[in-house]
Amino acid sequence: MEGALTARDKVGVQDFVLLDAYTSESAFVDNLRKRFSENLIYTYIGTLLVSVNPYQELGIYTMNQMELYQGVNFFELPPHVYAIADNAYRMMCSELNNHFILISGESGAGKTEASKKILQYFAVTCPMTESLQIARDRLLLSNPVLEAFGNAKTLRNDNSSRFGKYMDIQFDFQGIPVGGHIISYLIEKSRVVYQNQGERNFHIFYQLLAGGEAERLAYLGLERDPQLYKYLSQGHCAKELSTNDKNDWKTVCNAFSVIDFTEGDLENLFGIIASVLHLGNVCFQEDDQGCAAIPDTHEIKWIAKLLGVYPSVLLEALTHRKIEAKTEQVICPLTLELSVYARDAMAKAVYGRTFTWLVNKINSSLVNKDCTQKTVIGLLDIYGFEVFDKNGFEQFCINYCNEKLQQLLIERTLKAEQAEYETEGIEWEPIQYFNNKIICDLVEERHKGIISILDEECIRPGPATDLSFLEKLEEKVGKHAHFQTGFLEKNNDLLYRHLKEVLCRCQNSILRECFLVAELENRRRPPTVGTQFKNSLSSLLEILISKEPSYIRCIKPNERKEPSKFDDFLVRHQIKYLGLMEHLRVRRAGFAYRRKYEHFLQRYKSLCPDTWPHWHGPPGEGVERLIKYIGYKPEEYKLGKTKIFIRFPRTLFATEDAFEFSKHQLVARIQATYKGCLGRREYVKQREAATKLEAHWRRALARKEVKRRKWAVQIIRRFINGFINRNKPLSPDNEEFLVLVRKNYILNLRYHVPKNVLDKSWLKPPGILQTASDLLRRMCTRNLVRKYCCGVTAEWKAMMQQKVVTSEIFRGKKEGYGESLNQPFANTRIDEGDINPKVFQVMSNEKIQYGVPVIKYDRKGFKARQRQLILTQKAAYVVEHAKIKQKIEYSALKGISTSSLSDGILVIHVSPENNKQKGDAILLCEHVFEVVTKLAMLVKKENLVNVVQGSLQFSIGPGKEGTIVFDTGPEEQIYKDKNGQLTVVSVRRKS
């Protein structure tokens, strides 16, 4: 705890006793808020734990956390509910006495969750045997059953306990949980018949409707919709998003099976629950005489079936009252209001006594039949003191209970403080704090007086009304402004004798246990609710007084159940009625801090040279030497027999701050010295190891080198012998050498494998591998050919066929042929979009096989003109834009001439007999090899192409011829010479 004081400005102090301004409620709230904002929901007041509900999962209830707090000193770790549980368990085991943990707070503050966490802690950390596993499971699973029947949604809490619960967990001499016992107090029976707006009835009703099997519901006469039942729909929130009734039903059914409920028990139990719902739907109306009547007996029949009574008897009991006068019995009809009262009283009595039976049934499953002595830890989950806008009879009883428990807390705390001071020999005079006890006594007397008046008014002869009760109260508390009437009816909680007779004689086995026939023979008036509660409270206080206490006070931070929201006004209100400030004042009446000498000296001994690093004398003398060196003033402390008592928190804070400062300096020195020692030790160790390792390593290297040399000599000898015998047949003398030669050749060959079919290179083999090399070469060549053939597409194949035709025509005849080999032919050099649509019309939509841009030279003047040469399946067309200048049908084509030089001139010769043709066509084309090849393949005539040298003749017209002269020069030219001939000059290519 002391270690956390350095961060007190941010997260507050872990123990309110260490607050300087301990009398200031604002300082108390501020410390609580600081810790809550850092998700630190637990704070101590001495050994009392204050718990603020976080309304979110914080991850502080894991197995690791349980192990962390197990067997640890109470103040050694931060405040936690596990520390309270572990401290109670260890004290019980070591002192063999009984303990109880009182958990209180208003609805929604987290009381039920705190009790669950304590049970889980005991279940996990206590030693366990396989035979006692069932008892532990029953103890844990009693919670969901009691929550289902005793908890409900209220405006302040979705799982509010509507009854007080005290559970004894029994342990054997080894600290093993072996059994348990549960006592319930004042279940809120009125909730069965009425709920405020926004609230629900007990969970079990909704769970049965949502999760019950269809066959079970049909047997009980129930529908799944809770809105159909008056007792479930008055709060207008039958469906609650934060609650999964269907899943909760499965949990409860599983718990029933473990707690050892028989099928018969469950059938009777759910029959009672269903009968309550049917009872709420019984409607009354006035007859002609002003008496109550039930016009529709549908619900009566279901109730009679489920409880095992005659419908007519039940009907009469709900609408009539039996009055006994000595030896006579008179049955009087009831008014409408009294019949409604009788119906609701029956529902409340049935549910209330069934709940008591349920607790007893669970107790019978938890009982341990071993007669050896046992110790117990009690868990008291009690309803908290609350003030509503309208406070009813139940809340009055609850607040009375809390006053008594608060009185017990103050008394026990005062006694514990006084006992500790007396044991340590410290003078202490808590006179002013006994005034708190006197105030508590006065408040308790006032509550007791009101209950006595209430009981007197309920049992006196004559008519008892709220008015007569009010007159009595005027005498006692007439000057107080905060009381109203309406208590008599709830305090009476009277069940008419006629209805009691019906329930005593019903066939439902549970109700037969709850309503004994002996009750009918007792003519005395049953005790009132107030008297029953007062007696139960007295017995509870007797139980608690006989045990050692631990306290948990639960606080609700806001009304809306929102995480991280802290409502100062609401928290202040709870601090007041939980008596936290009074408890703090009692703890601070003398000294704020107390520790055993050994623990105090162990923590702070570094602050004094005389006690550091070891003190060899008695711890008390060491502490005295230490505080004198620090400079404590006499009024700041007292030395007891085994403990030091520090009066003011600021004294402890100053000591802790000094320790924190010296700790850093001390740690730095210790670290430096320790690191130096470690470094020196490591250096010596490494130097010795290095020397030894070097010696061993040198020896190992020498041996390895000897072996390597011997091996090398043997290898060299074998390979020399193999080289000498390399040309001889295979034998042991040359086998290894030949294997090496073969391996090296194969490995080298992989880097010299030809990459394509035309590559004729091959790595020269040794003589002995010539045959193998030839085989490998042929395999490689075949593989390359296969790869090449597999990669040839149909399009590529067609182009290669064209290249073959080109080769037949031009190979060795025309310059530039070699350079054209690696230039693929195109399907066409003109897109269809570049051809005028009119041309297609003139060609009668013949399919174009090939098109290429050309330059046409006139036959007479040799003027150059841009044209398109289009080849179809039947003819060649020379086109100018949208006009066909010349059509040469293949049948009229006589031949094709081109020169042997590198120019692109070609002449298409036509038959002179064809009158449609004007003469031969002289064309210049960039792709002359491609054009000539495609034209020749379309015409399909042998010896069609003529490659000429020097000059060629062409036809200008009928009987007229012209000449084209081919020559070489420094640059390419085409012109008409002075002889009127077309001269084509090309550049001679280097061969």
Secondary structure, 3 states (H helix, E strand, C coil): CHHHHHHHHHHCCCEHHHCCCCCCHHHHHHHHHHHHHCCCCEEEECCEEEEECCCCCCCCCCHHHHHHHCCCCCCCCCCCHHHHHHHHHHHHHHHCCCEEEEEECCCCCCHHHHHHHHHHHHHHHCCCCHHHHHHHHHHHHHHHHHHHHHEECCCCCCCEECCEEEEEEEECCCCCEEEEEEEEECCCCHHHHCCCCCCCCEHHHHHHHHHCCHHHHHHHCCCCCHHHCHHHHCCCCCCCCCCCHHHHHHHHHHHHHHHCCCHHHHHHHHHHHHHHHHHHCCCCEECCCCCEECCCCHHHHHHHHHHCCCHHHHHHHHHEEEEEECCEEEEEECCHHHHHHHHHHHHHHHHHHHHHHHHHHHHHHHCCCCCCCCEEEEEEECCCCCCCCCCCHHHHHHHHHHHHHHHHHHHHHHHHHHHHHHHHCCCCCCHHHHHHHHHHHHHHHHHHHHHHHHHHHHHCCCCCCHHHHHHHHHHHHCCCCCCCCCHHHHHHCCCCHHHHHHHHCCCCHHHHHHCCCHHHHCCCCCCCHHHHHHHHHHHHHHHHHCCEEEEEEEECCCCCCCCCCCCHHHHHHHHHHCCHHHHHHHHCCCCCEEEEHHHHHHHHHHHCCCCCCCCCCCHHHHHHHHHHHHCCCHHHEEECCCEEEECCHHHHHHHHHHHHHHHHHHHHHHHHHHHHHHHHHHHHHHHHHHHHHHHHHHHHHHHHHHHHHHHHHHHHHHHHHHHHCCCCCCCCCCHHHHHHHHHHHHHHHCCCCCCCCCCCCCCCCCHHHHHHHHHHHHHHHHHHHHHHHHCCCHHHHHHHHHHHHHHHHHCCCCCCHHHHCCCCCCCCCCCHHHCCHHHHHHCCCCCEEEEEEEEEECCCCCCEEEEEEEEECCEEEEEECCEEEEEEEHHHEEEEEEECCCCCEEEEEECCCCCCCCCCEEEECCCHHHHHHHHHHHHCCCCCEEEECCEEEEEEECCEEEEEEEEECCCCEEEECCCCCEEEEECCCCC
